Amino acid sequence: MSEQTFEDKIKECIEEIRPMLQADGGDCELVSIEDKKVMIRFKGACQGCPGAAMTLKMGIERHIRSKVPDVTEVCAESM
């Protein structure tokens, strides 16, 4: 079995967290990875939600960095 690429690991982490966002009417998707910085896009109820910044840093970024420690930051694309 081959090793997962850096991008595959990030995608897997996002897929693990999406059901929690979808349960509240939101969602997110991977936009890009530059160096070790991950850019996501919020969708649905997450767009414009006052709690999105906390969800991003305390939820999504924490989860991704726990599984892929090389990630330096996770940011949301500005709409």
trRosetta pair geometry for C-beta under 8 A, 3 or more apart (Angstrom, degrees):
i j d omega theta_ij theta_ji phi_ij phi_ji
4 8 4.1 -133 -170 92 95 126
4 9 5.1 117 121 -58 128 81
4 12 7.2 -28 -158 -14 154 139
5 8 4.5 100 51 3 76 103
5 9 7.2 -137 93 -6 43 84
6 9 5.9 -56 -157 32 31 112
6 10 6.7 29 149 -17 64 105
6 33 7.1 175 120 150 109 159
6 68 7.2 106 -154 -156 72 132
6 70 7.1 -71 -131 78 115 138
7 10 5.6 -54 -151 35 35 112
7 11 6.3 36 153 -19 68 106
7 33 5.8 -152 -100 19 86 149
8 11 5.7 -53 -145 38 32 112
8 12 6.3 36 154 -22 64 105
9 12 5.7 -53 -150 34 30 114
9 13 6.6 31 152 -19 63 104
9 67 6.7 -171 177 130 102 105
9 68 4.8 127 131 -85 127 125
10 13 5.8 -55 -153 34 32 112
10 14 6.5 31 152 -18 66 105
10 30 6.4 102 128 -111 111 138
10 33 6.2 163 16 -79 170 135
10 38 5.7 -177 -146 -111 135 132
10 64 6.4 28 -132 -146 72 119
10 68 6.2 -50 -75 11 68 168
10 71 7.2 121 -97 -83 105 128
11 14 5.7 -55 -149 36 32 111
11 15 6.4 34 153 -20 65 106
11 30 6.0 -70 -96 -15 74 152
12 15 5.7 -55 -149 36 31 112
12 16 6.6 35 151 -23 63 104
12 67 7.8 -121 94 139 106 150
13 16 5.6 -53 -153 30 33 114
13 17 6.7 16 156 -8 66 109
13 63 5.9 153 -173 127 106 97
13 64 4.5 109 138 -106 155 72
13 67 5.2 179 -91 60 117 140
13 68 6.5 -98 -35 -3 145 114
14 17 6.1 -66 -149 43 32 101
14 18 6.3 50 154 -44 67 101
14 28 6.6 -118 -157 98 106 104
14 29 7.3 83 168 -137 143 30
14 30 5.6 -131 -25 -49 169 98
14 40 7.1 171 -116 -110 126 125
14 60 7.6 27 -111 -149 71 105
14 64 7.5 19 -58 -85 69 112
15 18 5.8 -36 -142 9 31 121
16 19 7.9 -60 174 17 30 99
16 63 7.0 -158 91 168 117 134
17 20 5.7 -54 -171 34 59 114
17 21 6.6 53 140 -16 81 105
17 28 7.6 -11 100 46 109 123
17 59 6.7 129 -155 152 131 99
17 60 5.8 137 136 -108 166 73
17 63 5.4 136 -71 82 128 165
18 21 5.6 -61 -151 40 40 109
18 22 5.8 39 156 -21 75 109
18 27 6.1 26 -152 -143 95 77
18 28 6.6 -137 -102 47 81 77
19 22 5.5 -55 -139 40 33 113
19 23 6.4 46 157 -32 64 99
20 23 5.8 -44 -153 21 30 117
20 24 7.5 10 153 0 57 102
20 59 7.5 -145 104 -170 142 133
21 24 6.3 -72 -164 45 36 98
21 26 4.3 -82 177 90 92 97
21 27 5.4 136 116 -97 122 29
21 28 5.9 86 27 -5 179 92
21 44 7.8 130 150 62 100 126
21 46 6.1 -10 -163 -57 116 132
21 55 7.4 96 -100 -180 99 139
22 25 7.5 65 -165 -67 36 8
22 26 6.8 -112 -79 72 31 48
22 27 5.6 40 -80 -84 80 86
22 44 7.8 77 -114 43 57 165
24 45 6.0 -123 128 81 81 141
24 46 7.9 90 93 -64 109 81
25 44 5.4 -160 148 158 65 121
25 45 3.5 65 103 -15 104 137
26 42 6.6 -32 -170 -168 116 95
26 43 6.7 136 -172 80 64 56
26 44 4.5 178 -127 85 37 109
26 45 4.2 -93 -64 63 80 82
26 46 3.3 91 -153 -35 131 93
26 47 7.7 169 -131 -6 97 60
26 49 6.9 -53 -84 -18 138 148
27 42 7.5 135 81 -166 48 52
27 43 4.2 -27 73 68 97 107
27 44 4.9 82 12 9 89 123
27 46 6.6 -140 40 8 35 126
28 40 4.9 18 177 169 117 126
28 41 6.5 160 -156 79 68 44
28 42 5.4 -35 -98 -104 87 50
28 43 6.4 176 -88 14 30 85
28 46 6.4 -43 -63 75 86 169
28 60 6.8 -11 52 -104 170 146
29 40 6.6 156 78 -160 34 79
29 41 5.3 -15 58 56 86 95
29 43 6.6 41 -6 -19 99 125
30 33 7.4 -16 -172 -42 115 91
30 38 7.1 -66 -133 -168 93 100
30 39 7.7 92 -167 81 58 58
30 40 6.0 -52 -103 -107 40 75
31 39 4.3 -64 67 111 112 99
31 40 6.0 162 0 -124 93 17
31 41 5.0 99 -59 -29 113 98
31 77 5.1 87 -38 -46 166 133
32 38 7.9 176 93 -154 46 44
32 39 4.7 12 54 48 80 118
33 36 7.7 -9 -177 -133 97 22
33 37 7.1 159 -157 79 55 46
33 38 5.5 -17 -106 -104 83 65
33 39 7.3 -159 -76 19 35 77
34 37 5.3 -19 68 61 80 100
34 39 7.2 33 5 -14 98 114
35 72 7.2 -9 114 17 109 132
36 70 5.4 -116 -138 145 131 84
36 71 5.5 -172 168 -126 91 34
36 72 4.5 94 97 -7 107 97
36 73 7.9 99 108 22 78 64
37 71 7.6 107 -103 -164 25 74
37 72 5.6 -45 -74 64 71 103
37 73 4.9 -3 -126 60 88 93
37 74 7.7 173 -166 -86 59 30
37 75 6.7 8 177 5 104 111
38 64 6.5 -87 32 160 162 163
38 71 5.7 -16 -14 -145 115 121
38 73 7.2 -161 33 97 70 50
38 74 4.6 -17 71 -111 107 76
38 75 7.3 162 86 24 55 64
39 74 7.9 172 -82 -159 23 55
39 75 5.5 -23 -109 72 68 91
39 76 7.6 108 -161 -136 64 12
39 77 5.6 72 173 -63 105 88
40 56 7.6 -173 58 -129 125 99
40 60 6.8 -81 18 165 162 154
40 74 6.5 16 -4 -178 113 99
40 75 7.4 171 26 86 72 40
40 76 5.8 -41 74 -107 82 60
40 77 6.9 -133 94 -7 32 88
41 76 7.0 105 -112 -161 29 74
41 77 4.6 -21 -91 35 81 124
42 46 3.7 -126 -170 117 113 116
42 47 5.1 165 109 -73 103 59
42 49 7.6 -126 168 23 150 104
42 52 5.7 -19 -90 -146 166 130
42 56 7.9 -78 -62 -74 118 107
42 76 5.7 1 -19 -147 102 127
43 46 6.3 43 55 48 33 110
43 47 6.4 2 -138 -38 19 107
44 47 6.7 150 67 3 25 95
45 49 6.1 56 147 -64 71 126
46 49 5.3 -73 -147 11 34 128
46 52 5.3 107 -175 -108 78 109
46 55 7.0 -108 -135 80 108 156
47 52 7.6 52 -106 -84 14 152
47 79 6.4 53 -149 -40 108 159
48 52 7.4 110 63 -17 12 141
48 79 8.0 -61 -53 42 82 146
49 52 4.4 120 70 -43 90 95
49 55 7.6 27 94 4 129 137
51 54 5.2 -56 -166 45 69 111
51 55 5.7 75 135 -27 86 102
52 55 5.4 -54 -144 38 34 115
52 56 6.1 40 155 -26 66 104
52 76 6.8 30 152 -61 115 170
53 56 5.6 -51 -150 31 29 115
53 57 6.5 8 161 -1 64 109
53 76 7.9 -110 -99 12 57 136
54 57 6.3 -64 -141 47 30 95
54 58 5.2 -12 179 19 71 121
54 59 7.5 67 131 -8 63 99
55 58 7.0 -58 -107 56 14 85
55 59 4.7 -27 -164 28 55 134
55 60 6.4 49 144 -12 72 100
56 59 7.0 25 -20 51 7 89
56 60 5.3 -37 -142 41 40 119
56 61 6.1 45 152 -20 62 104
56 74 6.5 -161 179 109 86 104
56 75 7.6 37 178 -139 135 26
56 76 5.4 -85 -106 -37 145 113
57 60 7.7 12 -26 52 13 81
57 61 5.1 -19 -136 31 37 133
57 62 7.3 61 150 -31 46 91
57 74 7.7 173 -98 69 46 99
58 61 7.5 31 -17 50 14 95
58 62 5.8 4 -173 -15 32 132
59 62 6.3 -62 -135 36 4 106
59 63 6.4 -2 163 -14 52 113
60 63 5.9 -61 -148 36 25 109
60 64 6.3 18 160 -13 64 109
60 74 5.7 -139 117 127 102 153
61 64 5.9 -58 -143 40 30 107
61 65 5.9 20 163 -12 67 113
61 71 7.8 -158 -153 123 74 131
61 73 7.2 -26 -133 -163 127 45
61 74 3.9 -162 -96 38 87 120
62 65 6.2 -61 -141 43 24 104
62 66 6.3 29 157 -26 62 108
63 66 5.9 -56 -150 29 27 112
63 67 6.9 4 159 0 61 109
64 67 6.3 -75 -156 46 30 97
64 68 5.7 -36 172 42 73 105
64 71 5.5 -13 132 39 109 169
64 74 5.7 109 46 -63 145 140
65 68 6.7 -74 -114 70 27 64
65 69 6.1 61 -176 -114 68 44
65 71 5.2 -120 -93 69 72 111
65 74 7.6 -124 -39 -18 97 113
66 69 7.7 15 -140 -73 13 75
68 71 5.0 68 105 -20 102 109
71 74 6.6 19 163 -54 132 88
